[in-house]
Amino acid sequence: MHTEHLTTGQRARRLAHRTLKALVPALPPLANELEWAPSGNFVLHDENVSTTISFSPLAVTRSPGTYFWEFRLYGDNPTQPIFTRKSRALALEDQETLTSAELCAAAGVDRLFNYCEVMAWSPDVRPVGVSSVLVSFHHFTSKDGRIEAHLPAAYIWGAARFTRTERFHYENFPAVLLSPEVRPIAYVMNPFVRPMRYWITLTDANGRDYEEGPFRVAGKGVSYWSGERIPLPQLASPAGLVVRSESKGNAFVGSLHLPTGRMVDLEHLHPFFSQ
């Protein structure tokens, strides 16, 4: 691997290894290390809404081997999960699920609107690059039909994976519907321990910009943007939606049907639209 393609973490490990090698000549050579990366999502639970988290290696890879996943649910403390679950050893075609009802029972609460993370890896199957993630899937459902969504967890664009020097991170959703009956909503996650601010910008079909923010998200937290202040009659549909954040946040954008209060769409961002 060429040095210019190494991540910050890989460069640091190589520097530390060279330093130790000078002190301990018998130290074995360092391999070109690629690491499985974590992913983030959120959990909803109340008397109407529930979440099911599902993980299977086969959803991402076709390489036989042994796999593991660790689930972490966060509350008010960004450095200490309120619940952690480590899986048994899984084969390629195995699947495990975890429900929000189980999480509530374990955490001693009856409602959840919480950030969560999954770290999945294999000791004998190598990742193919710095963007390699064994993704979990989260299914949201409700008794009254208010929300139905099936989302993969979002990649965490950590400094150990990509070095970015810009002031802001942008996620671009190319087209959202605007009408008297439909408006966009967004769930914005902060996968880092420090608080993060974000802004929502809409650019309508005529090129007019409308922006809201800043909004604050706690470390290892999730924020809901309702879009209720959007001047819908003044904006032409469709509109591009951009989530601008101080850190490398992640967003899911959906559409709310106003007459019924039901979410009719909830989408994740393809990584190629993140910059």
N, C-alpha and C positions, 0 to 999 in steps of 0.2 A: 504493500500500500504506500503510495506516495505521501510525503509529509504534508503537502498542502491540502490533502483530503482528510486528514485526521481531525477528529473533534477535539475540543478543548480538553475533555477528560482523558482522551487517549494520549495527547501530547504530555499532560501532567504525569500520567502513569509511566510514559517512556523516560521522562526526565528523572522521576524518582528511581526508576530501575537503573538508569545509567549511574546515578549517584551511589546506589547500593552496590552496583557491580564494581565500582572503584574501591569500595570498602571491603566487599566480600567477593573475591574473584571467582569462587566456586558457584555463584548464583546462576541458575539455569537461564537460558535466553528467554526473552519475553515474546510470546506469540502475538500476531496481529489480532487483537481482541476486539470482537464486535459483541455488543450486549443486546439482549432483549429489552425493549423499552416498555414503560408502564402506560396505562391509559386511564382516562377519567370519565366519570358520568355522574348522574344524580339519582336519588331515590325519592319517590313520592309515596306517601301512605296516609290515609285517613279512613273515615267510615265509608267513603265512596270510591276512592282511588287506591290501586295497589300496583306494585312493581314486581316483576320476576326477572332475576338476573341469571343468564345462562352462559355456560362456557363449554366449548368443545374445541380441541386442537384442530379437528378436521375442517372447521370453518375457515381456517387460514392456511393451513399447510397440508401437504400430502406425504410428509416424511415420517415413516414409522419411528417410534421412540417413546421415551418416558417424558411426561409433561406434568407441570405443577402450576397451580394458580393460588394467589393470595389476595383476598378481598379485604379492603379497609374502609370502614365507615367513619366519617369525621363529624364532630359536633362543633363546640365553641373553641376548642383548643386545636390549632392547626398542626401542632407537633405530636399530638397524642390521639390516636383513633379511639372512638368510643366502642368499637367492635372490630375484631380481626378474625378472619377464618382462613386457615391454611388447608388446602386440599390434600387428599391422598394422591399417590402416584397414579397418573392417568395414562392410558394407552391412546393412540391416535384417534380412535373412533368412540372413546368414552365421552360422556357428557355429565356435567353437574349443574344443578340449579339451586338458587337461593332466593327466598321470597321476602318481601318487605314485612310480612307478618312475623316471620322468623326474626328479622332484624329488630323489630319493635319489642318482641319478647326478650331478646338478648340484651337490648339497651335499656329496657324498662320504661319505654315511652309508648304512646298510642298514636302519634303522628310523626311523619318524617317529611322534611324538605331539605335534604342533606346531600352534600358532596361525597362521592366515594371514588375509590381507585382500585384498579386491578393490576397486579404485577404477575404476569405469567411467563414461564420460562421452561427450558428443557436442558438437562445436563448433557445430553448427547445429540441434540439437533442444533446446528449452528444457525444463527440469524443470517440473512443474506445481505444485510446492510444496516445503516444507522436508523432507518425508518421501519425496522422490523418489529411488529407488535402482534402478539397473540391476543386478539380482541375478544372481549366479552360482549354479549348482547343483552339489552334491557328492554323488556316489554312492559308498557304502561297500559293499564286498562281501568275502566270505571263501570260502576253499576248502571249509571244513567246515560252512558255514552258521551260524557263530557270530554274524555280524552282516550284515544286509542293510538298508540305509536309503538314502533319497533325500531330501536336505535342501536347501532354499534357504539361502543365507547370511543371517546375522542382521543387521538394521539396527544401525548404531552410533549410539547416542543421545548424540552429542557435544554439548558446550556451545555449539558454533557453530550448532547446529540447534535445541536446546531449552534453556531455562534452568530448572534445577530447584534448589530451595533445601532440599529435605528431606534428612534425615541419611542415609536409606537409599533404595535403589531396589528395587522388588518386581516379580517375575514370577510370575504366578498360573496354575497348571495345575489346572483345576477338578476333575478326577477321575483318580485312578490306582488300579489294581487291587492289592489286598493279599490274599495267601493263602499257605498253606504252600508253594506251588509258584512263586509269582510275587512279586517285589518290585521297586520302582522303582529306577532308576539315573539319574544326571545327568552331563552334560558342561557345565561352567561356564567361560565365556571372559571374559577381561579384555582389552578392546580398547585400554586406555590404558597409558602407560609406567610409571606407578607401581603397586606391588603393591596388591592388593585382597583384602579378606576377605569371605567369604560364609557364610550359614547356610541350612540346609534345614529347613523346618517342615512337618510333616504334621498335618492336622486330619482325624480319621477320621469315619465316618458318625454316631457318637454325640457328636461335638463335642470329643473328647479331643485335646489337642495333644501332639506329640512333636517335639523339635528336636535337631539336631546342628550343631556348629560352635562357634567359627569355623574356617573353612578358609582357607588363604592361596593366592592365585593370583599368580604373578609377572606383571610388566608384559608385555603382548603374549603372554600365556600361556593355557593351558587346563588345567583340573583335572577329574579323574574322581571322582565320588562313587559308591561301590559300594552303599550302603544295607545293608551286611552286618550292621550293629548294630541294625537296626530290630527291635523286639520284636513280630514279626508276630502271634503268638497273642493279644496284648493289644489289638490295634487292629482296628476294624471296617471292612470294605471297603464302598464305595470311600472314598478319602481325597483331600482337596485338598492339593496340594503347592505351597509357596511358596518361591522362591529369593530370599533377602534379601541384598543386596550393598551395600557401601559406595560403590561407583561404579555407573555405569550398565552393569552386566555383562549378558551374554547367556547363556541356558541352553537346552540340548536335554534333554528328559526322556524316558526310555524304560522298558521293562519287561524284566526278566531272568527267563527260565524256568529255575528252579533245577535241576531234574533233568537238563537237557541242557546248561546253561550258555549257552544261546542267547538273544540279544536278540530279543524278539518284537515290539517296537515302539520307535520313536524319533521324537519329535515336536518341532517347533519351536513357539514361542509366537506367537500372533497378537498384533500390536502393541497391540490394544485391551485386552489383559489385562496390559499393562505400565504401571506407575505409580510 
